[in-house]
């Protein structure tokens, strides 16, 4: 069975409310063991940086659906939308030599990568879209991350029931050439329902890793003590941290 189908099945169990299964030690052991096994196999392929499949314009989905939060119900976000995100800032901080605060104009001025990839959701649906934006590696190189950094944490403007959404990845995925900070979808500015003005595209991972409404990128030595300590909003609630496809 393909890995994304295994994860989709596990995710469906959790989201369906099967708390007794999700909370059991046996289930937790199964999830942890599967994560370690698949992470090792994933990294062993292609010299640690296998490329996600890329498609053509003819393959684009008619509509790239929004999922999870499809808007942010705050006056501040509505003001950003009305202003075309002219004052939106992306901070780069943590274990870096040069903290950054990038405007959308500066993000768009960086060298851009465009890629057409498939988004696989843990809920079982997929869509193909064309994404454009600077490679995350270029932004991290600008900031100069410290040797002690081991993970990159992504902070977002949205939340679920007052709990901030966040995500993370290791340096292998952070410096992968297909990991980008996207601001365009299918040749147009990123729609609000898809995470405007900025979202992470970490193409070798399932959809919940692709953080939307990005506000900050943090280089850290450990994920311990960050929110729930699991490395992401959904990981704090039982999902796998490494969700490679």
N, C-alpha and C positions, 0 to 999 in steps of 0.2 A: 504494500500500500504506500502511495506517495506521501511524503512527509506533510505536505500541506493538508491532505485529507485527514491524517492523524491529528494534527493540531486543530483543524476545524471541528473534528469530533469532540476533542477535549474541551474546546472553547464552547461548543454548543451545550455540553453537559453543564459547564459552569454557569453560562448565561441563562440556562433554563431553570436554574435554581436548585441544582442537585448538590446542596450544601453538604449533605452527609458524605457523599462520595468525595467532593472536593476537599473536605476537612480531614479525611481519613489519612492515616500514616501510609497505608498501602498505596493510595492514589498519589500522594505527594512523592513517594519513592519512585513510582512509575514515571511521573512527569519529570522529576529531576534526572533519572537515569536516561530517559529518552532525549532530554535536552543535551546532556553531555555526549551521548553517542552521536547524535546528529550534528552537533557543533563540530566534533572532531572529524567526522566524515566530510562535512561541508568544507572545512578548512583544508583538508587533505587534497581536495580536488583542485586541479589547475594551479598548483603552487601557491595555495593560501588565498588567491584572489580571483576565483572564477567569476566570469561575467554573467550577469543575468541576460536572458535572451532579449534582443531588440527586434522590433517589428517595423512595418512600413505604414505610410499614411493610409493605405487602403485597409489596414487592419483596425483603425481607430474605432472604438465603440461609439455608437450614435450619441450616447450621453454618458458622461462620467459621473455617476451618482455621488451625492454627498452621503456621509455616514457619521455616526456619533454626533458630536456637536456640529450643526450646520449654520450656526450664527452665534454671536455673543451678545447677550441682552444687557448691554451697559451703555450709558450715555457716552462714555469715553470711546468705545469701539464704534458706535454709530457716527461719532464726530470724525473718526479716522476714515470711515467709509465715505462720508460726505466730502472729505478733503482729498480723496484719492490716495490716502495713506502717505501724504506728503511729509508728515511729521513722524511717521513710524520709525522706530530705531531697533536695530538688532545689536545687542550687546555681546561682546566676546570677553569672557572674564575667567577668573579662577587661576589655575596654574599656568599663566602665560606671562611672557616678557612685556607685552604691550597690549593692555586692555583696549578694546575697540568699541565704538558706538557708531554703527554704520547706518546711514540713511538709505532709503529705497533707491535714491539716485546713485549712491555709491555702490550698492549691491548690483544694480543694473550696469554699472560701468566696468565691473570686473569681467575677465574672460568668461564666456558663457558656454555651457554644454547643453545640447538638446538631445534627448533620447526618447524613444517610443518603447514603452515597457508595459507589462501586465501587472496590475495591482491585484493581489490575492488576499481576500478578507477572511479572517478566521470564521466568519459566519457562513462561508461557503460560496460567495459570489466573487466574480472577477470582472475587471474592465481594463481595456487598453487605452492609454493616453500618451500624448506627447508633452513632455515636461522640459522646461528650460530654466536655467539658473546657474550660478557659479558653483564649482565643485567645493564641497566643504573643506577639502584639503587646502585649497587656495586661501580660504579665510583663516584656517588654523595656521598656515605658514606665515600669513601677515602678522598674526598675533604672537607667533613663536611659543609653542607649548613647552613646558618644562619636561625634563627627563623623568620626573617623578609622576607625571600624568599617565594614567592607565585607561581612563574612560572619558567620554564626552557626554555631558548631560544637556538635554534640550528643554528649555522652559517655554511655556505657552501661555497665551492670554486667556484661554478658556478653562472651564472647570466643570466638574460634575458634583452637584449638591454641595458646593463650597470647597471641594477638594481639587486643588490645582492639577491640571494635566501636565505630565512631564514624561520624558523618555530618555533613553541612553543607549550608547553603543560602545564597543571597545575601539581601539585605534586601528585595528585591521579594517573594520567597516567604515570608520571615519575617514580614512585615507583611500578608500576604494574609489576608482575613477568614476563609478556610476552613482556615488553618494553626492547629491547636490542639494542646495537650498533653492527650491523652485519658486519662481514668482510668475510663471506663465504656464498655462495649460492649453494645449491644442492651438498655440499661436496667439492666444489672448491673455490679458492679465488674469491671474488666478481668481476664480470666483469666490465669493464669501463662503458658499456651501462647501468648498473644497479647501478652505483654510487661509483665505487671503489675509495679508498680502504675501506671506511666506510660509512654506511648509517643507519639511524634510522629505527627501526621496532617498530611501535606503533600500535600493532595488532588490537586494537578496534576502529581504525580510518580509514577513507578513504585515498586513495593513496597519495594525495597531502600533507598529514601530514608527510609522511615517507621521511624526508629530506635526500638527497644524498650528496656525496662528503664532508662529515663532516670535519670541521676544528676546531670548538670550541663549547663548551657547557657553557652557562652562566646562573647563578642563579640570578633572579631579583625579585624585589618587585612588579613591575608593568610593563605592556607592553606599557604604554603611552610613547611617545617620541622615541620608537624604530622603525626605518624606518617609515612606514606609520601609525603605531599605532594599526594596526589590528591584530597583532600577527603572521603574516606570509605573504609571497609574494602574494599569491592568495587571502588571506583574506583582504589585503590592496586594492584589486581590486574587492571586493564584495562577495567572498566566505565566508561560515560560518567558524568561528574559531573552534567551537566544531563540529567535523565531525564523530561522533561515528556511528558504524554499529553494 
